[in-house]
Amino acid sequence: MVEYGGGYVNALDTLGFYKNGKADCPPEMGEFTYRLVKSDSLIIYNKGFGEQHYKVLKLSNDSLIKQLRLQRIYADSIDEPVNGDIEKYIRVTDR
C-alpha cells in the first residue's frame, strides 16, 4: 500500500502486509511484524526497537486509513499515548 493525502501520493512511504504476519515498512529499517486486533486496531512491531498501535478508521480491499494512538520505544522506555496524524494508504499492484 502507498501513502496518499493532501492531493499527492508519497511513493516512498509504503506498507506491505503478508499472511504470515510479516510486514514491510520502507523506508524504515528493521524486522517488522503486525497484528490486527479486532477490526479497528492494528499493531506494527519493529523487532527489538518498538511498536506502534493504530486505530483503524477504514479498512477495505483497496484502502487503509489509520491513526497512531500509542507508541512504545523499548530502548528509551517510552510508552506514551499520542493523537497522531491520520495516514491514508491505497493498494497498488504490479501489472
C-alpha positions in Angstrom: 0.0 0.0 0.0 1.2 3.5 -0.8 0.5 6.6 1.3 -1.6 9.3 -0.2 -3.0 12.6 1.3 -3.4 16.2 0.5 -3.8 15.5 -3.2 -0.5 13.7 -3.7 1.0 10.2 -3.5 4.1 9.6 -1.5 5.6 6.5 -3.2 8.5 6.5 -0.7 6.1 5.7 2.2 4.7 2.2 1.7 3.4 -0.6 3.8 3.3 -4.3 2.9 1.3 -6.9 4.9 1.7 -10.6 4.4 -0.4 -13.5 5.6 2.4 -14.9 7.7 2.3 -11.8 10.0 5.4 -10.2 8.4 5.3 -6.6 7.3 7.4 -4.2 5.2 7.6 -0.6 6.1 10.1 1.1 3.9 11.9 3.4 4.1 12.1 2.3 7.8 14.7 -0.3 8.6 14.2 -3.4 10.8 12.3 -6.6 11.0 8.6 -5.8 11.1 5.6 -7.9 12.0 2.0 -6.9 12.6 -1.2 -7.9 14.3 -4.7 -6.8 13.5 -6.7 -6.7 16.8 -10.4 -6.9 16.1 -11.3 -4.9 13.0 -10.3 -1.5 14.4 -6.9 -1.9 15.9 -3.5 -2.5 14.2 -0.1 -3.0 16.0 3.1 -2.9 14.0 6.2 -4.2 15.7 9.8 -3.4 14.8 11.8 -6.3 16.4 14.0 -5.0 19.2 13.0 -1.4 18.7 9.4 -0.8 19.5 5.8 -0.9 18.4 3.1 1.4 17.2 -0.6 1.0 18.0 -3.1 2.4 15.5 -6.8 2.9 15.4 -8.1 1.7 12.1 -10.5 4.2 10.7 -11.2 2.4 7.4 -10.0 -0.9 6.1 -11.1 -2.3 2.7 -9.7 -4.3 -0.2 -8.1 -1.1 -1.6 -7.5 1.3 1.3 -6.3 1.7 4.8 -6.8 4.8 6.9 -5.2 4.7 10.3 -4.3 7.0 13.2 -1.4 6.5 15.6 -2.7 6.1 19.2 0.2 4.6 21.2 3.9 4.4 20.7 6.4 2.2 22.6 10.1 2.6 22.1 11.9 -0.2 24.1 15.4 1.2 24.5 14.2 4.6 25.8 11.3 3.2 27.9 8.9 5.4 26.1 5.3 4.3 26.4 3.1 7.2 25.5 -0.4 7.7 24.2 -0.4 10.0 21.2 -3.1 11.6 19.0 -1.2 11.1 15.8 -1.9 12.3 12.2 -4.3 10.3 10.1 -2.5 8.4 7.5 -4.2 7.1 4.3 -2.9 4.3 2.1 -4.2 2.9 -1.2 -3.5 -0.5 -2.6 -1.2 -0.7 -5.6 -0.5 -3.8 -7.7 2.2 -4.7 -10.2 0.8 -5.1 -13.7 
